[in-house]
Each structure stands twice: as C-alpha cells, then as structure tokens.
Amino acid sequence: MAGSFSDYLEDEVLDHVFGGATYTPPATLYAQAYTATPSDSGGGTQITTNGHARVAITNNLTNFPAASGGGKSNGTAITWGAASGGSWGDVAAVGFFDASSGGNLIGWSDVPAAKTIDDGDVLFIPVGALTITLT
C-alpha cells in the first residue's frame, strides 16, 4: 500500500525546516476519494458526482496519531455519505486537501483494497487503513 506527501507539502516542509517561511498546518483536512490514484504532483481522478463531497477532519493527534517509522495513519474511521443517483465506481485512493473544494493536495494514500461504491453504498475507511509516508 502506497501513500505520500504531495510535492506541495514537501516544498513547504523543506522551506520550513531549512530557513524559509514558516509552514502552518491546516486546522481541518478534507478527505477526497479517487477512482484513479494521484501522484505527489496531483492528478488522479477525483470523485465529483452522485453525492460525493469531501469529508472534513479536524487535524489533530486523535484523528492522525503521532508518526511512527516515517508514516502517519488515520486514527479514526473516515466515512462518506451514501452515493446518491449513481455509482462512484472503484475507489482506489484517498487524498487529503487543505480546502473543502479546490485547495492544495497535502498527501494521499491507496485504500487497502479497491472497493466499488454503487448507488446507496457508503464508503468507510477503517482506523489505520490509510498511511502517508515521508521517505
């Protein structure tokens, strides 16, 4: 299972650590489901139809416990409302953004196993199922 910081966040962290501008993490992260996995530079295929909306997650140590071994995982389950009016397709990854729409991709992770979300289904990501690494 893969997952990584985005290029945007890598640059922010490097500038923060090596004498550049201070990086302030967002107070809220927004989880976005994908049918095609993004890369560190973005891309992928975000689900934007049939009732999908980003899920707001408070950015704290309860929802994202302390990093270990170069990775950070979700400390609470992440649940989207039911698909409405049609399928979302096969969910392959989740990205975390700093805004409820648009914004900067902060990081992304593959889901443990691709899951088809049909009309009326709910997408549920268990605790610890997503991991973002800094390598």
N, C-alpha and C positions, 0 to 999 in steps of 0.2 A: 504494500500500500504506500503510495507516494503522497507527498504534500510539501509545500514550500512557501517561504516568504515570497512576495511579489518583488519584481525589480524596484518598484516604487519604495517599498518598505526597506529593502536592502540599502538603497541610497540614503534614505532618511536615517537609518541606524548608523551607517558609516559616517555620515556628516555629524551626527550627534556624538559619537564616540571619539572621533578624530578632529575635534575643534571647530566643527561647523555649527550651524544653527541647532538649537535645542529641539528635539522631537517630543511632542506631547501626544501620547496615545489617545485615540478617541474614547470617550466615556461609554459609548454604545457601538457595538459592531453589528452588522446586518448580514445574516446568512442568506446566500443566494444558491439555489440548486441549479445544476448544469446537466445537460444531456451529453455534452462533449467537454472533456476536461480542459480547463485553461492551463496556460503555462505561466511561468514567472512574469512574462511580459503581457499577460492578459489573454484575450481571445477566448476560445471555448464557445459553447453555445448555452447561453443563459435561458432558463425557462421564463417566459414572459406572458404566457397566455393561460386561459382556463383557471383563473382564480389564484394563480401563484403570486405571492408577494414575499419580499424579503422578511425574515424573522429578526426582530430587534433583540439583541442580547447584551445585557449590561456587561461591560468589560471589567471583570474583577476576578479575584482568585477563587471564588466559588464556581463560576462558570468556566474559567480557564485556570486550573490549579498550576502551581509552580512548575516550571520546566524541569525536565529530567533527561539526561542523556542527549541533549541537543534537540529535544522535541517538546511540543506543547500540545495537549489534547483537551477535548471538551470535557468539563467536569459535570455537566448536566445534560440531560437529553435535549435534543432540538426537534421541535415538532412544527410542521407546516399545517395550515388548514387544508381541508379536503379539496382535491381537484374538482372544479365545477364547470360543466359544459363540455368536457372532453379530457383526453389523456394528456399527461405531461411527458409521456414517453419513458425511456430508460434513464433514470437518474444515475449519473456516473461520478459526480463530484460535487463538492460544496465550496464556494468561495466566501470570504469574509470581506466586507466593504466598510468604509467609514461614512457611508450615507445610505439612506433608505432607497434612493434611486440615483443612478449615475455614481459619482464618487470615485474613490481610488480603491482598487483591489489591494487588500492588505496581505492576504495569504490564501491558500487553497489546500484542499485535501481530497483524495479519492474517497469514495464511500467504500465500506468493506466489501460489498457485492452490489453490482448494478441492480436496481430494483425498478420494475415497471410500475408507474403510478397511473392507474386508469381513472376515469371519471368517478368521483366519490371516494377514492382512496386518500389516505393521509400518509405523508412522508414523515417517518420517525427515525431519528439518528440516535442510537443509544449512547450512554456515557462512555467516553474513551474511544469511540469508534473513529473519530477524526483526529489526525495528527499532522501538525505542521512542523517542519524541521528547519533548522538553520545549520547548514553544513558547509 
